[in-house]
Amino acid sequence: MNQALQPEDPLLDVDRRSDGPGVTHIDAADPATPMYELLAKLRKPVALRDIMIRPVREGYAGQDLPDLASVLPSWEHLFPGQTVSEKRIQSPDGPIRCRVYHPDAGSVPRPVVIYCHGGGFMVGSSADTDYMTRRICSVAKVIVVSVNYRLAPEWPFPTGLDDCLEVYQWARSHAGEIGGDPGRVGVAGDSSGGNFAAALPLRVCDRGLPVPDAVAMFGPVLDFCFEEYESFERLAATGVVFDAAFLGFARGAYCRYAQWRHPHASPIRGSLSGYPPSFLAVGTHDPLIDSCRAFAAKLEASGSQDVQLAIVEGMPHGFYFWPGIFPKQEADIYSAVASFLDRHLAGNS
């Protein structure tokens, strides 16, 4: 049964703030302001970037629709016994809204997985990945904390990553508040959220913080130099789930050229010594498959003790996202990730 989600003042939640450094605005002191004001009379929004992102957000699982539940139904009926609640984690920039999934009503402290949703860095929410987080919670018997981080381009690199980092730090000290064990905390994510999950160990290590106990990634973005990989050049040109044009736009929205090779943006380019045990799931029809292979190989070469790369034949990006579309393949992947998390968070060999 779902616990009632308790809304608080939405103006304070970081993902609902509208004052990001990437917000388009017209500066009255700019000598070109008269031209901008003319453009404002000719088109809405004024900036081409904002015109381009509007259909992306309206078309991505109905993100901007007033009745989101009509597009993104709860998958509660598939996972009886779970409890779902909303938790606001305090950060220096304001509360971070998180959806917390608990596998049962038991009192035994559970391992915790911080989940970062996908969406090309520009769209998505914890509601969007409700099926994935419910299923991970169910099969792995872990508490999942799904983060509503700030989105690009209004909030570019590394804002969304740091929102997830704040929640991770909170779990390391306060997981007991939600029935979790602060000594057993992992991170996970899909697509752009997989980028955050992959980058978090590097970012926390650079800050002298304890690294996650495990990292699980589903079709992660691991390198912003997409075009260096044969699979991207071959599969992304006319891709359906996403294509080269979309990822080029997402890349420009999230980070600038000089940041493409920053290890916290492209984790494959960082030092992976001491990196946590890692699980990567990717399909052979995902343009990101070659970068996933390269990341797994670099992890193994760096001495990582457990690197599990699950490649699923014939599957596209996001095949694990919707229930029942690829029942066998998704069952295999969730079983594999459950075994992985069981080893590294529950401590069962």
N, C-alpha and C positions, 0 to 999 in steps of 0.2 A: 504494500500500500504506500502511495506517495504521501509524504508529509506536505502540508500546505507550504508553498513557497512564500516567504514573508518579504514583501517588497518594502524597501526603505526609500529615502529620498533619491530618485534616479539622477538628480543633477550632481550628486557627489561622486557617483561611481566613475572610475577612471575611463571605462570603455564608453561612457556616455558624455564625456567631456568634449567640448567643441573648440577648445583653445590650443590645439596642437600646433607645433612649429611648421607643419606641412599644410595648414589650412590656407586656402587661397584667399587673399584679401587685396583691396585696392588702397594704397597709401596716398592720402591726400597731398603729401609733399612730393610725390613722384611727378616729375615734369611730363610724363606720358599719361597722366591721369585723364586728361580730356579724351584721349583715344580709348582708354579703358571704359570710360563712361558711355562713349558711343557704342562700343561693343556690347555693353550691358543692355542697351536698348534693342540690339539686333538679335541677341541669343541669350538663352538661359540654360545652364549656368554660363558664366562669362568665360571661364578658363576651359580650353579644350580638354585638359586632363579631367576636369570635373564632368564634362559632357560624356567623356569616354567611360568613366567609372560608374555613372548612373545606371546604364543598362546592365552592367555586370552585377551590381548590387540588387537591382530589381529582379534579375533573372536567376540569381544564385539561391536556389531553394526558397524563393520568395522572401529574401531577407528583409526587404523594406515594406512588405505587405502588413497591413494593420492586424490581420488575423493570422498570425504565424502558425497557430496550432492547426489551421486548416490545410497547411502545406507540410508541416513537420509534426505529424502525430507522435504522441508519446508511445514508446514501445513497452510500456509498463506491463501489458498483458503477456508479453513473452517471458518476463522474468519475475514471477510471483515471489513475494518474500523480501524483495529489495526495498530499502527506504531511500528516498531522494529528498534532499533538503537544500536550501540555499544558504551559503555562508559568505560573509563579506570579510575579506582579509585586509587589515589596515596597512597602508603603505604611505611613504612620504608624499605621494601625489593624490591620495584619496583611497577610498575603499575599492577593492578588486572583487567583483562579483564572481563567485564560484558555485558550481553545482556539485554537490557531494553525493556520491553513490555508496551506499553501505550494503554488503551482500545479505545481511540478515539482522536480526534484533539482538544478536549475542553480545555479551559484555567482554569477551576476550579481545585484547588489543590486536588489531589487524595491521598488516603492512599497508602502506599508502603509496599510490601512484598519482603523481601530478600529471594531468593530461592537457596537452596543447592541441586545440582543434586546428584543422586545416582551413584552406580558403584563399590560397594565393597571397597571403599576408594582408589582403584588402577586405575580405568578407568572412562570414562564418561566425559561429557562436557555440556555446556549450549545448544549446538546444539542437543545433545542426548535427552534432556528433552523438546524439543521445543513444542511438542504437549501439555504436561502437563502445561507448563507455559503460553502458549497461552490460554488454556482453563480456567485456574484460572483467568487470566487477564480479559477474556471475561465475565465469569459468575459472578465474584465478583466485576467487575468494579474497579479494583485496578491496580496500576503500579507494575509490577513484575521486579525485578532486579536479574537476574540469574548469579551466580558467577562461574567463571572458577578458582577454587582454585587449589593449588598444591596437587599432588597425591603421595600416598605411593607406593612403599617402599622408593623411593628416598627422599620423604619428609614425615617422620613419624609424629605421634602424638606429638604436637597438631597443626602442621603447617597449614593443610587445614582448620581446625576449626578457627584458628586465621586469616586466609585470609577472611573468611566469617565474622568474628567479625570486621575486618577493614572496610568492606563494610557496615555493620550495623551501625558502629559509624559514617561513612560518611553520611549515610542517615539521621541520627538523627540531623545533622547540615546542610546538603547541599541538601536535597531532593528537594528543590525548583528549583534546576538546571534542573531537569527532569520533572517538573510539579507536584511534590509530596508534601505531607504535612509532615514535620519532626516531628510533634506531633502525627502522627498515623503511626507507623511502626511495622509490624509483621515479623515473620520468618516462613519459610516452607521448607520442603524437603522430599525426598523419599529415603527409604532404608538407605544406609550409610549417605546420605544427611539428612535423618530424624534424624540420630544420631547427626549431627551437629546442626540441628534446636532444638533438645531437650536439647543439652548441652549448647547452647548459653546463655539462661537465667541464668544458673548457673555461667558461666564464666564472664558475664558482671556484675552480682551481686557481685562476689568476687572482682571485680575491682572498685566497687562503681559507676557503670554506670547505667543509666535507663534501666529497663528490657523491652523486647518487649511487645507490647500491646496484642499480640496473637501469638500462636504457632500452626501450622498445620503440621501434620506428616502422611506420607503414608508408611505403612509397615516399621516403623523405627527400627533400631538396637538400643536397649536401655540397653543392658547388654551383656558384652563380655563373661560372664560365661554362654554361650549358653546351655551347657550340663545340667544345673540345671533345665531346663524346659521340662516338659513331651512332649509338642508339638514338640519341637526341636528334641528330641530323637526319636519320632515316625515318623515325617514327613521329616526330613532332611537327613536321611540315604541314601535314593535313590531319593532325590528331583530332579526336572527337571529344574526349574528356577534357583535355586541354591541348593547346598547340603552341608552336614557337612564338607566334604573335602575342598570345596571351601572356606567356611566361616572360617575354621581353618587356611587356607593359608592367607586369608584377615586379620584375626586377628593378625597373626604373622608379616604381612607386615606393619600394621598400628601401633601397640603398643607392648611393651614387657610385659611379665607376670606380673611384679610388677605394671604395669599401668592398668591392666584389670579392677580393682576395683576403679580406680580413678573416681570421679564423673563427670569429664569432658570427660571421655571416656565411662563410663557406667552411664548415668544420673540417672538411677533408684536407684543408690547407694548414691546419694547426698541428701542433705536436700532440700525438695521441698516446704518448707514454703515460701509463697509469690510468688509462681510460677504463671506465667500468665495463662489466660484461654487457654485451650488446646483442640485440635481436633485430634483424631487418627483414621485412616482408616486401616483396616486389614481384610484379608479373612480367612475363617476357614481352608483353606488348606495351609496357610502360616506358616512355622515352627516357626515364631516369634510371633504367636498369644498369647501364654501364657505370654510372657514378656510384651506385650502390655496391656493385661488384668491387670497384676500386677502393671504396671506403672500407669494406670488409677486409680486403687484402692488406690495406695499410694498417688496420687495427691488428691483424694477425702478425704482421711484420714488426709492430711496435711491442709485441709481447703480451697483448691482451689474452687473458686466460680462457675466455669463453666468447666466441664470436659465432653467432648463428645467422646465416644468410638463407632465408627461405625464398626460393625462386619458384613461382607457380606458372606452369606452362599455359600460354594462351590468354593470360589474364591482363586486363588493362589497368591503368592507374585507378585506384579507388574500388577495386573489386570486393573489398572487405566492408564496404560502407553501407550497403542496403541489404536487408534480410531477404533470403530466399532467391536472390538472383543467380548466385553461384553457390548453391548449398554445400556441395562437397568441398569445393576449394576454400570457402570461408570457414567451414567446420575444421578443416585441417589446419588452417592458419591460427584460429583461435585456440585450438588444442595445443599447438606448438608454443604459442606465446604464454599460455597458462603453465605449461611445463617449465618454460624458461623462468617465469616469475616465481614459480614455486621453488625452483632451485636457489634463486638468488635473493628472494625476499622472505620466503617462508623458511628457507634453510633446509629444505628437503632435497636430498641427493637423488 
